[in-house]
């Protein structure tokens, strides 16, 4: 539990620092990558199945992040 709190605190500090140094319009789109990273981590750690719909969704999210950050 302590490790989770420390990790959450560090992530919060990193998020605040990022928001202070970069435009919100660029930074906030990267938060959508959580919808890509979490299922991939679940696949690698817990062996959860990934569907073709997930792959299409991931491609759309990554494409959106690329378009908005360019």
N, C-alpha and C positions, 0 to 999 in steps of 0.2 A: 504494500500500500504506500509506503514511503517513497519507493522508486517511482510509482505512478504520479504521486504529487510533485516530485521533483521534475519529472519529465514534463508534466503539464505546466508547471511554473516556467520552465525554460522555453517551452513552446510559446507561451503567452508573451514572455519578454522578447522573443525573436519576432513574433507577430507585430508587437507594438513598435519595435525598432524598425521593422520593414515598412510599416505604415508611415513612420516619420521620415523615412529616407526616399521613398518612391511614391509615385502617383497611385491613388486608390484604384483608378480605372485599370491599371496594369496588375496591381498586386491581388486584387480581389478575384480576378479570373483564375488565378493559380489555386485558390482554395477549392475550386471544383475538381482539382486533381485528386482530392481525397476520395471521390467516387470511383477513381481508377485504382488508386494505391491500396485502399482497404480490401477490396475483393481479391486483388492479386496477392496480398499478404495472407488472406484467409486461404487462398488456394495453395500457397507454398507452405504455410505452417500447419493448417488443419486438413488439407486435401479436399477442400470444397470444390464442387464442380463449377465450371464456367461455361455459359451457353454462348451460342453464336450471337444472340441478341446483345449479350454483354460486350462482345468484341466490337460490334457495330457502335454501341453506345460509347465505348472507350475511344474509338476512332473519331466520333463526332466531338467528344469533349476535348480531346487533344488537339483536334483541328481548330476548335473554337479558341482554345488558349493560344495557339500559334497565331491565329488571325488577330486576336485582341492585343497581343503583346508586340506585334510587329509595328 
